[in-house]
Amino acid sequence: MDSQFDTAVAAYEHSMEAMPFREHIEEYSFLKAVGDISGHDVLDLGCGSGLYTRRVRGAGAARVVGMDESAAMVEHAQRREEREGLGVEYLAANAADPAAGDLPGIAGAFDVVTAVYVLPYAPTQEALEGFCVTARHALRAGGGRFVAAVLNPEFRTDPQWYRGYGMLLSAQRSPAEGTPGHMRAWVGPHVLDLDFFRWSAAAHEQALEAAGFDRVSWIRPTVSEQGRERYGEAFWDNYLSCPHALIVDAQAGPRADPATGAAPTGNAEPTPRK
């Protein structure tokens, strides 16, 4: 299936260097929220060109799989893997389809599932829940964590608010869930135009609960010390006062046996966040 991301590979690959907030706020905050994953198995939903998939592997994860619906993104990530030999697997599949979490090698195989800017592209509540179901089915029967960077439901639409960070966000004025929005990002010589959908915190939590997650925490991003030193405190004021993204840390306990209704025995604690 065609994806709006098929033509965005080059922009994504250069965005970390061209957009300082990605390195000094987004990556810093997200990997801090993920915590120590040494020796754990991680599934990266909506992996795109593999930016975070490679970082998760570099952070010490044992098995790492990236999943994305964009064939062009996955092909690019696979070519990089062939050159670099990091030991990362990639799979083209639509994570909004709950069946993606039941694929061989995916179902019940992971300790942690990650997703960076995936849930905002769910066009319906069903698709939003589908992403969450895929994440839950991919986690081990004993439980685990789903850590996702999502669109801040209260992001600012002032044209200048995020312009200094290389992007502009706009959305229809409507209280309805799933209201369409648009992001334009300037990444070096590339202009990236993407459509998204605006979901409230309550909608996210409902989708996660329906998928089987029982504890949800919201985390505001912070800036790294290197980012403060390089760009100064004032540079980050707009972003930190109203970030365009927040981090959701959802935890799931043991999954009941469908035949008996009983939880599995053994270690039922989800992977802790450190």
N, C-alpha and C positions, 0 to 999 in steps of 0.2 A: 504494500500500500504506500502511496506517496505521502510524504510528510513535509510540513513547512520547514523542517530542519535539514532536508536533503541538500539544500544549497548553502547551508550555513557553516559547513565544516571549517573553512579557512578562518572565518571570524571567531569561532569558538576556540580554535587552537591558539589564536593570538590574544584572546581576551584577558588572560591572566596578566600578561605583560603590559597590555595597552590600557587596562582599567585597574588602577591601583586598589580600588576598594575590593576587588575580587581576591587579591592576595592578602591584603592587610586586615580586612574585615571578614569577608565571606569565608575564605579558606581557613583563616585563623580560628574563627568562631565555630565553624562547622566541624573541623577535625577535633577541636577541643571538646565539643559536645559528644562526638562519637567516642572519644576516650581511647583507652588502651585496648587495641584489638590484636595484640601479638598472639599469633597462633590460632586466631579465630577465622571462621569462614564467613565471607561477606558477599552479599549480592547487591550490586549497584543498579537500581532501577533508573531507566532513562539516562543511561550512561553517556549518550552522545558520542563524542570523539574519544572518550576515555579519560578526560581530564582528572576526574576524581577517582575513577577506577584505578588508575596508575598510582595516585597518591595513597589510596587505601592499601594497595599492595606494598608500597614503599614504607608504610607505617608498620609493617610487620604481619599483616594478615596472611593466613596460610593459603587458603583457596579463595580466589576472587573471581567473580563472574560479573560482567557488564551486560545488561539487557537494554535494548532500545528498539523502537519501532522503525526508525529510519535506517533503511538498508545502506544508504551512503555513509552515514555516521559509523555504523558497525563495520563496513568494509574498510574505512579509513583506520579505525581502531585496530582491526585485525592486521592491516599492513604494518602499522607501527609495532605491533606485538611481534610480527615476524622479524622485524629489524632489531628490536631491543631485547626480545626474549625474557620478559619479566615474569612469565608464567601466569598471565591473565587470560581468561577465557571470555569470549564475546558471543552473544546470541541475539539474533533479530527476532523480536516478538513484541506484541502489543501488551504492555503491562496493565493497561486498563481492562483487559479481558481477564477475568478471574482464573480462566483456564491456564494462563501463563504460569501461575504459581504451582500448578500441578504437573508441569512438564517433567519428564525424566531428568534426573540430575539437579532439579530445582526444588521439587517438593520436599519439605522437611529437612533441607540440607544445610541450612545456614544459622549462624548465631546472631548475626546482625544484618539488617537490610538498610541501605542508604538510598537517598533520592535527593538530588539538588535541582530545584525548579522543575519538578515533574507534575505535582498535584495541581498547579495553576493551569495546566493544559487540559484538565478534565472538563469537557463541555457540558456534562450533565452530572447530577448527583449520583446516578448509577455508575458513571465512569469514575467519579471520585472514590466511591466505595470500592470499585473494581481494583484500583491501584492498591488500596489498603488490604483487600482480600488477597491479592497476589503476594503482597509483603508478608501477610500472616501465614499463608500456606507455605511460603518458602522457608519460614522459620522452623526450627526443630519442634518436635512435639512437646518438649519440656519448656518451651517458651523462648523469648528473646526480645530484641529491640528493633524498632523501626525509627531511624533518625532521618528527618526530612527538612530541607530548606524550602519554605513555602512563601508565597506572596503575603506580605503583611496586609490584612484586610483593610487597614486604615492608612495605606500608603497615600502620599501627597500627589495631587494632580497639578500642582503649580508647575508651569513649564520650566521654571528655573531651579526647582528644588533639588533635583538629582542631576542637573545638567553638568555640574562640575565634576561629577563622577562618570560622565560619558553616556548618560541615558535620559530618556524622557518617557514617562508613563502617563497614559490617559485612559479614561473609562467613562462609560455612559453614566449619567446621574440617575441611579436607580437603587432602591434598597433590596431588589430581588436577588436571590442567590444565583450564582453563575452569570452575573452581568458581564458582557464582553468588555475587554480592554485591549490596549495595544502598547507595546514597548518598542521604542526605536533606540538602538544603541550604536554608538560610533566607536568602532574598533580599528584603530589605525586607518588604513585606506578602505575598510569595509564598513558598510551600513547594514545593520541587522534589524529587520522588521519582523516582529513576532506578535501573534494574537494570543491572548490568554483569557481566563475567566476568573472572576473575583468571587471567592468563597469566604464566608464568615468563619470565625473561630469555632462557633457552634456547629457549623456544617462539617468542618474538619473533624471535630470530636465525635459527632454522630456517625460519620463514615468509619472512623477508627473503631468506635465501640461496636458497630455492626459487624466489623471484620474480625472482632475478637480481641482487641486491645483493651486493657482494663485500667491502665494508668497513663495519663497524657500530661506532659509538662511543656510549657512554652518558654523559650529562651531568647532573650534579646541579644543581638550580636554586639561585640565589642571590637575595639581596634588593637592591633598588636603594638608592642612597644616600638618596634622598628618603624611602623607606619606613623606613629606619633612623632618620632624623631626626624623622619625624613620629610614629612609634609606639614608638621606643626599641628597643634591642637585645633586651631580655628578651622582648618581645612575640613575636618570631619564633623563639624557642629551640625550641619543640616542632616547629614545621614544618621548620625547617632540619635538625634532628637526624634526622628521619624524614619526608621530604616524601611527600605522597600521590601525587605524579607525578614522573616522570623524563622526560628528553628523549632521543630516539633520533635520531642523525644517520647515515643509511644512504647510502652512495655506490655508484653503479653505473658500471662502465666501458662501453665500446662494446658495442652489441648486435650479435651476428653476423648476417650475411645468411642467412636460412633456406635460400636456394637454394644458396649456395656455402659457407656456414660461415665466411666471412671477415668480419673486423671492418671497419666502414666506414673510409674514409680521411678525412684532414682532422684537425681538432682533436678528439681523443678524450678530452680531460681533462674530468672533471666540474667543475661550477661550484664554485670554492673557497669555503670558509667563512672569513670575515674576522672 
